[in-house]
């Protein structure tokens, strides 16, 4: 379709430049410079870089192409330098290669291709954003006001170029059971651990009745617990953390309320903003994807979709199973085919305001 090598080289330059969440300034500069080299005029705020298509016409719907350029820190077990973008027999290794550098550069290639077309039924914005891995306040949420009204968002995350038409939300809840301190050798005090265990057992056994077609049931998992300071003192406090993956049948607040109604511990959500998200199976982009042979599924993993208050679809290059793993990699062929698929999906797409 067109020369994809510059975009693969861009990916390698990004891999070679550490870009941990909140420390993405150098990769933002690389992306900004790359866009300018193509005769376009990007905008930047903090470590977020975006660019609008040349023929941006009032009244037309707007499509946003978005992925992130921050990465997690490398886990234990890397056998290679995570910031050395080695390519071996078509496999490109490096931190952020799969999550989500491959999608980031493929969406940029798609933007450049679509921007050059003589006619398009919608306006186009490309955004390379920061702090996705921590759902940070200085990521995409911080620039939404400057992007204006968006009718459709295409979020680039490793989905093997299949369509995630629904994504689970997330609520992290801090729980605390209160008791009364006493001497462990005597029958006194009120053990907060035992109180917490009753609640934890209830949470473990409870099933939220409403099921989602694509996302299944809400899943609540206790992942951390802390109590006691010394062996001979009955603890008066037991703290625990609940990881809750939500779906569209319940708001995040409703999930917290249900859990609180059935437990004696105090439950405090850290945030309610990471909502479940998705798109109708009848949406034109989903229908076009199906015509191209792409499948649909519900994604259990969180992305910036959760922060976007408009219709979105998650689709991208690579495999989510490789994300955050040692010796992370992506295939050159996956990038080349991903660019082609993005272009086929978006060229000629008809959407309405």
KOLDO-263901 format. One record per residue (C-alpha): x, y, z; residue number from 1; chain. Coordinates in nm, 3 decimals. Example, Ala and Ser with C-alpha at 12.3 -4.5 7.8 and 13.67 -1.06 7.14 Angstrom:
BEGIN
        xx        yy        zz    nr   kette
     1.230    -0.450     0.780     1       A
     1.367    -0.106     0.714     2       A
END
This chain:
BEGIN
        xx        yy        zz    nr   kette
     0.000     0.000     0.000     1       A
     0.288     0.239     0.088     2       A
     0.633     0.232     0.247     3       A
     0.598     0.109     0.603     4       A
     0.969     0.106     0.688     5       A
     0.978     0.458     0.839     6       A
     0.711     0.356     1.090     7       A
     0.896     0.041     1.190     8       A
     1.208     0.253     1.234     9       A
     1.003     0.493     1.448    10       A
     0.901     0.201     1.669    11       A
     1.266     0.105     1.713    12       A
     1.355     0.464     1.807    13       A
     1.078     0.463     2.068    14       A
     1.196     0.131     2.213    15       A
     1.548     0.272     2.242    16       A
     1.417     0.569     2.444    17       A
     1.291     0.495     2.798    18       A
     0.936     0.626     2.840    19       A
     0.804     0.509     3.174    20       A
     0.473     0.664     3.278    21       A
     0.521     1.033     3.370    22       A
     0.867     1.021     3.204    23       A
     0.764     1.021     2.836    24       A
     0.903     1.361     2.736    25       A
     1.176     1.221     2.509    26       A
     0.945     0.986     2.316    27       A
     0.690     1.269     2.284    28       A
     0.962     1.477     2.119    29       A
     1.052     1.192     1.881    30       A
     0.688     1.151     1.777    31       A
     0.636     1.526     1.739    32       A
     0.946     1.554     1.517    33       A
     0.842     1.254     1.306    34       A
     0.501     1.411     1.240    35       A
     0.657     1.747     1.145    36       A
     0.887     1.571     0.899    37       A
     0.573     1.468     0.710    38       A
     0.466     1.828     0.660    39       A
     0.204     1.820     0.935    40       A
     0.158     2.055     1.230    41       A
     0.124     1.862     1.556    42       A
     0.019     2.011     1.887    43       A
     0.161     1.916     2.221    44       A
     0.064     1.950     2.584    45       A
     0.290     1.788     2.839    46       A
     0.382     1.450     2.693    47       A
     0.072     1.425     2.472    48       A
     0.108     1.487     2.099    49       A
    -0.179     1.516     1.853    50       A
    -0.244     1.630     1.499    51       A
    -0.559     1.703     1.300    52       A
    -0.611     1.618     0.934    53       A
    -0.547     1.899     0.685    54       A
    -0.903     1.924     0.557    55       A
    -1.083     1.959     0.888    56       A
    -1.434     2.064     0.793    57       A
    -1.696     2.196     1.033    58       A
    -2.004     1.978     1.056    59       A
    -1.833     1.651     0.969    60       A
    -1.807     1.372     1.229    61       A
    -1.467     1.326     1.391    62       A
    -1.269     1.003     1.427    63       A
    -0.986     0.984     1.682    64       A
    -0.695     0.741     1.635    65       A
    -0.527     0.699     1.973    66       A
    -0.259     0.493     2.139    67       A
    -0.004     0.549     2.416    68       A
     0.374     0.579     2.420    69       A
     0.439     0.524     2.791    70       A
     0.551     0.184     2.917    71       A
     0.566    -0.005     3.242    72       A
     0.909    -0.065     3.395    73       A
     1.078    -0.388     3.283    74       A
     0.991    -0.694     3.490    75       A
     1.242    -0.945     3.619    76       A
     1.361    -1.207     3.372    77       A
     1.465    -1.003     3.069    78       A
     1.742    -1.185     2.881    79       A
     1.798    -0.882     2.657    80       A
     1.841    -0.510     2.704    81       A
     1.477    -0.391     2.713    82       A
     1.577    -0.065     2.542    83       A
     1.777    -0.224     2.262    84       A
     1.541    -0.277     1.965    85       A
     1.689    -0.593     1.819    86       A
     1.519    -0.746     1.517    87       A
     1.578    -1.116     1.462    88       A
     1.415    -1.297     1.172    89       A
     1.128    -1.051     1.160    90       A
     1.077    -1.037     1.537    91       A
     1.132    -0.698     1.701    92       A
     1.221    -0.719     2.071    93       A
     1.203    -0.439     2.324    94       A
     1.004    -0.281     2.604    95       A
     0.685    -0.127     2.465    96       A
     0.720    -0.298     2.128    97       A
     0.392    -0.485     2.172    98       A
     0.223    -0.262     2.431    99       A
     0.158    -0.038     2.263   100       A
     0.432     0.086     2.030   101       A
     0.327    -0.130     1.737   102       A
    -0.029     0.004     1.748   103       A
     0.098     0.361     1.800   104       A
     0.311     0.363     1.485   105       A
     0.055     0.167     1.282   106       A
    -0.217     0.418     1.364   107       A
     0.017     0.702     1.271   108       A
     0.087     0.537     0.937   109       A
    -0.287     0.501     0.887   110       A
    -0.344     0.867     0.971   111       A
    -0.082     0.979     0.719   112       A
    -0.235     0.755     0.452   113       A
    -0.593     0.870     0.515   114       A
    -0.487     1.233     0.542   115       A
    -0.354     1.218     0.187   116       A
    -0.680     1.090     0.038   117       A
    -0.868     1.345    -0.174   118       A
    -1.199     1.277    -0.004   119       A
    -1.312     1.153     0.333   120       A
    -1.656     1.163     0.500   121       A
    -1.513     1.246     0.843   122       A
    -1.246     1.456     1.009   123       A
    -0.948     1.277     1.159   124       A
    -0.730     1.327     1.467   125       A
    -0.427     1.124     1.567   126       A
    -0.316     1.136     1.932   127       A
    -0.010     0.975     2.092   128       A
    -0.074     1.006     2.463   129       A
     0.096     0.957     2.798   130       A
     0.031     0.786     3.132   131       A
    -0.198     0.513     2.999   132       A
    -0.029     0.247     3.209   133       A
    -0.123     0.431     3.529   134       A
    -0.451     0.588     3.406   135       A
    -0.282     0.917     3.493   136       A
    -0.445     1.260     3.504   137       A
    -0.189     1.400     3.258   138       A
    -0.267     1.149     2.985   139       A
    -0.546     1.159     2.730   140       A
    -0.801     1.286     2.984   141       A
    -0.604     1.611     3.009   142       A
    -0.641     1.699     2.639   143       A
    -0.997     1.589     2.563   144       A
    -1.120     1.948     2.587   145       A
    -0.876     2.055     2.317   146       A
    -0.972     1.774     2.081   147       A
    -1.335     1.885     2.066   148       A
    -1.632     1.661     1.995   149       A
    -1.534     1.306     1.897   150       A
    -1.784     1.072     1.732   151       A
    -1.568     0.759     1.724   152       A
    -1.244     0.660     1.892   153       A
    -1.014     0.384     1.766   154       A
    -0.793     0.282     2.058   155       A
    -0.474     0.099     1.966   156       A
    -0.390    -0.183     2.206   157       A
    -0.261    -0.534     2.126   158       A
    -0.572    -0.733     2.025   159       A
    -0.422    -0.935     1.736   160       A
    -0.619    -0.693     1.513   161       A
    -0.948    -0.836     1.632   162       A
    -1.223    -0.602     1.751   163       A
    -1.270    -0.557     2.125   164       A
    -1.621    -0.413     2.118   165       A
    -1.649    -0.407     2.497   166       A
    -1.397    -0.355     2.776   167       A
    -1.426    -0.410     3.148   168       A
    -1.395    -0.116     3.383   169       A
    -1.201    -0.111     3.709   170       A
    -1.271    -0.010     4.067   171       A
    -1.003    -0.056     4.331   172       A
    -1.156    -0.058     4.679   173       A
    -0.980    -0.017     5.013   174       A
    -1.158    -0.218     5.282   175       A
    -1.105    -0.194     5.656   176       A
    -1.259    -0.407     5.929   177       A
    -1.252    -0.255     6.276   178       A
    -1.222    -0.453     6.598   179       A
    -1.093    -0.399     6.951   180       A
    -0.739    -0.467     7.068   181       A
    -0.677    -0.718     7.345   182       A
    -0.423    -0.965     7.479   183       A
    -0.406    -1.281     7.267   184       A
    -0.357    -1.499     7.577   185       A
    -0.690    -1.395     7.728   186       A
    -1.044    -1.406     7.597   187       A
    -1.065    -1.036     7.527   188       A
    -1.074    -0.793     7.240   189       A
    -1.252    -0.820     6.907   190       A
    -1.036    -0.963     6.628   191       A
    -1.057    -0.746     6.318   192       A
    -0.900    -1.022     6.107   193       A
    -1.194    -1.252     6.176   194       A
    -1.437    -0.976     6.079   195       A
    -1.248    -0.911     5.757   196       A
    -1.239    -1.282     5.676   197       A
    -1.618    -1.302     5.696   198       A
    -1.645    -1.020     5.441   199       A
    -1.373    -1.164     5.220   200       A
    -1.548    -1.501     5.218   201       A
    -1.875    -1.333     5.117   202       A
    -1.701    -1.142     4.838   203       A
    -1.539    -1.462     4.717   204       A
    -1.870    -1.646     4.696   205       A
    -2.095    -1.368     4.567   206       A
    -2.201    -1.360     4.202   207       A
    -2.343    -1.040     4.056   208       A
    -2.667    -1.149     3.889   209       A
    -2.657    -0.934     3.575   210       A
    -2.437    -1.080     3.300   211       A
    -2.297    -0.892     3.000   212       A
    -2.315    -1.051     2.656   213       A
    -1.951    -0.970     2.583   214       A
    -1.795    -0.925     2.926   215       A
    -1.969    -1.182     3.142   216       A
    -2.007    -1.115     3.514   217       A
    -1.857    -0.848     3.735   218       A
    -1.546    -0.997     3.898   219       A
    -1.439    -0.894     4.248   220       A
    -1.110    -1.028     4.382   221       A
    -0.940    -0.956     4.714   222       A
    -0.575    -0.909     4.627   223       A
    -0.406    -0.765     4.939   224       A
    -0.450    -0.794     5.317   225       A
    -0.269    -0.637     5.612   226       A
    -0.326    -0.665     5.986   227       A
    -0.152    -0.697     6.322   228       A
     0.167    -0.556     6.466   229       A
     0.276    -0.827     6.709   230       A
     0.191    -1.188     6.779   231       A
     0.035    -1.144     7.122   232       A
    -0.205    -0.857     7.044   233       A
    -0.552    -0.909     6.899   234       A
    -0.557    -0.662     6.606   235       A
    -0.814    -0.382     6.609   236       A
    -0.783    -0.318     6.233   237       A
    -0.755    -0.535     5.923   238       A
    -0.711    -0.367     5.586   239       A
    -0.762    -0.533     5.250   240       A
    -0.787    -0.436     4.883   241       A
    -1.052    -0.548     4.634   242       A
    -0.987    -0.542     4.259   243       A
    -1.326    -0.518     4.083   244       A
    -1.364    -0.558     3.707   245       A
    -1.696    -0.407     3.604   246       A
    -1.921    -0.426     3.300   247       A
    -2.197    -0.216     3.146   248       A
    -2.483    -0.372     3.347   249       A
    -2.372    -0.185     3.660   250       A
    -2.220     0.156     3.717   251       A
    -1.902     0.155     3.923   252       A
    -2.093     0.323     4.207   253       A
    -2.363     0.053     4.199   254       A
    -2.099    -0.218     4.235   255       A
    -1.948    -0.045     4.539   256       A
    -2.293     0.001     4.694   257       A
    -2.380    -0.368     4.652   258       A
    -2.055    -0.480     4.813   259       A
    -2.099    -0.235     5.101   260       A
    -2.457    -0.345     5.170   261       A
    -2.341    -0.701     5.234   262       A
    -2.021    -0.639     5.432   263       A
    -1.943    -0.497     5.776   264       A
    -1.605    -0.354     5.676   265       A
    -1.584     0.004     5.553   266       A
    -1.529     0.006     5.174   267       A
    -1.375     0.312     5.010   268       A
    -1.326     0.323     4.631   269       A
    -1.006     0.492     4.516   270       A
    -1.175     0.615     4.198   271       A
    -1.500     0.565     4.009   272       A
    -1.382     0.709     3.677   273       A
    -1.254     0.390     3.507   274       A
    -1.579     0.275     3.354   275       A
    -1.672    -0.015     3.132   276       A
    -1.685     0.092     2.767   277       A
    -1.775    -0.036     2.426   278       A
    -1.954     0.000     2.097   279       A
    -2.271    -0.139     1.942   280       A
    -2.228    -0.449     1.728   281       A
    -2.436    -0.263     1.468   282       A
    -2.194     0.031     1.441   283       A
    -2.061     0.085     1.086   284       A
    -1.697     0.023     1.186   285       A
    -1.790    -0.307     1.350   286       A
    -1.993    -0.411     1.048   287       A
    -1.705    -0.319     0.819   288       A
    -1.462    -0.512     1.036   289       A
    -1.683    -0.819     1.018   290       A
    -1.691    -0.786     0.640   291       A
    -1.309    -0.791     0.648   292       A
    -1.319    -1.116     0.848   293       A
    -1.237    -0.963     1.187   294       A
    -1.392    -1.118     1.497   295       A
    -1.549    -0.946     1.800   296       A
    -1.482    -1.009     2.168   297       A
    -1.504    -0.851     2.512   298       A
    -1.174    -0.745     2.664   299       A
    -1.096    -0.809     3.034   300       A
    -0.799    -0.569     3.032   301       A
    -0.818    -0.196     3.096   302       A
    -0.706     0.079     2.857   303       A
    -0.761     0.450     2.798   304       A
    -1.102     0.351     2.662   305       A
    -1.219     0.378     3.021   306       A
    -1.151     0.754     3.017   307       A
    -1.314     0.834     2.683   308       A
    -1.674     0.963     2.710   309       A
    -1.771     0.870     2.354   310       A
    -1.810     0.561     2.137   311       A
    -1.486     0.363     2.109   312       A
    -1.350     0.042     1.969   313       A
    -1.024    -0.122     2.078   314       A
    -0.819    -0.286     1.807   315       A
    -0.445    -0.309     1.762   316       A
    -0.126    -0.484     1.664   317       A
     0.031    -0.760     1.874   318       A
    -0.094    -0.992     2.144   319       A
    -0.209    -0.881     2.490   320       A
    -0.050    -1.195     2.639   321       A
     0.296    -1.048     2.561   322       A
     0.228    -0.720     2.743   323       A
     0.432    -0.651     3.057   324       A
     0.639    -0.968     3.007   325       A
     1.013    -1.026     2.986   326       A
     1.158    -1.011     2.633   327       A
     0.844    -0.843     2.500   328       A
     0.824    -0.852     2.121   329       A
     0.615    -0.786     1.813   330       A
     0.643    -0.929     1.463   331       A
     0.731    -0.707     1.168   332       A
     0.460    -0.889     0.971   333       A
     0.204    -0.801     1.239   334       A
     0.282    -0.431     1.198   335       A
     0.268    -0.443     0.819   336       A
    -0.060    -0.632     0.818   337       A
    -0.197    -0.414     1.098   338       A
    -0.142    -0.097     0.898   339       A
    -0.319    -0.252     0.599   340       A
    -0.612    -0.362     0.817   341       A
    -0.649    -0.021     0.981   342       A
    -0.649     0.146     0.639   343       A
    -0.907    -0.097     0.499   344       A
    -1.124    -0.054     0.807   345       A
    -1.124     0.327     0.794   346       A
    -1.103     0.409     0.423   347       A
    -1.451     0.478     0.295   348       A
    -1.606     0.441     0.642   349       A
    -1.937     0.624     0.673   350       A
    -2.040     0.747     1.018   351       A
    -2.282     1.012     1.136   352       A
    -2.271     1.283     1.400   353       A
END
